Amino acid sequence: MTDGFALVFLLAFRHYPSTMNTITRRHFLRNTIIGTAVLTRVPGILVGADPDRKVKLGLIGCGWYGMVDVEAAFKAGNVEVVALCDVDSEHLTQSAEKVEKLQGNRPRTFKLYQDMLAVDGLDAVIIGTPPHWHALQLITALERKLDIYCEKPLAYDIRECRVMVDAVKKTDRIVQIGFQRRQSPAFQAVRKYIQEGKAGKIVCAEANIHFTAGTKDPTPQEPPASLDWELWCGPAPKIPYSPQVGHKNWRLEKTTGHGHLVSYWGNPLRGQCLHVVASTISRAGLPRQMCLRHILNSASAR
């Protein structure tokens, strides 16, 4: 999906400490223009931008990976987190305290993402909520003319993904989806090795993980007092709360995550295989789209 966007995020976030320390705003501003050449124009925040001006950043979804992204932003440098949003007041309080320690001042906090996105002076937003919320939040952020880093998976289903892509194409905003493994130097080295023909003729590519998803108590029960469960479910069907379908465990629930094959591991690794192999096969004479379709159909038939 990031290939389809051909866009990069304002801060070039990476989750790899070895590369994080080398990224500065000045370096990014100098090199980002090439990566965004397909846009109709350079986003306003980059035009005449002071390389030392801090990017005003907001976060929607503070429970886990959203704060991982925020810490990565601080390592990249020249950012100020001005606003946080979460439907769990405990997550919100803990995250605000952590941000205050990291930057010296406390961000504003919100329960509703619409209120947070209306904050004056906001430049960019990280979306770290479960995927059933992504489409609404991303489109609203685009309407506010904000740049966006949205965590994987892109959305709950392919229809939402298409609407989101169409919405991005109508703007000059910078948007990136958090497929961190595709940005990994290890995966890039494998892709280069294969594309150079060093691996010989590739006839099959498979992705495997050695991972068993743990489960928690599935017994329906009252949600924690700090959590607005109805708002957490949001556009998805409201189901009875249990630890197994709440924070961090939504991936295995059909109404929010479709299971790990689609959500956490399956799509990123399968997408990486397509990214590496399809471009290689296409050089043998088949169009890239035909290669992708063939690989997907072969995988579906198994």
Steps between C-alpha positions, in 0.01 A plus 500: 500500500786740566617445141154607382521815706855584389498735797719541805416621847618836622739359757610183320425296812697181546480243777866406470729667757805459276349732238295727722797691636617593151171665398469874548234742381756685289610175331140399445394833350787478254418147382123474528432703185629215282277248675192716449564589137179330392294755690346786308677747728721499807293508821478843658686403814813431292488818292748745648499298821744591773696176556522583870129560550336230708223301340183521709385142534181334625434136586171310477519174693747500792467144623802334343652553157389859480740581783769287333465730198510811721826387659639435152400855406690641795808302396468647151497844662340841451149399598262615768204283596226753562195273526404145593171316452373174645169349612670353808568774756769289669693466175459871442632599842797262485595612149471871585731448798752316285496766227542772762814328629637466147441857383457709814141611450170317519292447183128570490282192534175409327249217500360577154737498203295767323575742784871419493527545123351849536792621715652815355852466364497122464726388213476121498329212673584141588208257487565212737146372552367156395431484124121520516549869589772584247290607201291755689799644684725519195237669284421752775871576537525559125207741522697688767794514253728297725781263404446147629684193623244218535588170658447166331270346397379783278130437570245233589420393144597569140205732437617735770854481364386610155304792642805607702734480199255704291476759777879532521532545123269801516733685740862614520550336839784267589368161616685184596376166629711328764633200313827520691635169374496626142728781615734260676856493362485119518196473272640762265826304476307182412303685232820640349667157509208340314460783251866474408437138401730354765230262625433356155153444355226556760198277446340511845509732801355418841485690828505311828492607863567302813237662718202381701251764602433493874146534627352665807176451690212508244227516767271801443543749782480867585775706333747692718354820642755703304393356163208625292428165337220627278727766354785247468274280284395810307411415137541126566219289651479542876587165654519400869828609656761250614880522534522279190339759273624821661834677510775328297278198429268638232698325223343163573145637506309485171326835550827690541799303376423188289772305679879512470502364144337820377610744765832496679718246323323376188460810285836665581697183422292405197531857374875482545514184287302674227719810526818295459396232252247663267740768381754229428258286300378803305848546354459158341230639273177488701331826605531574872123495558472161331777368725327627813169349391665166423674485838184597689288248311756226560504576871120504519474162325710323762 
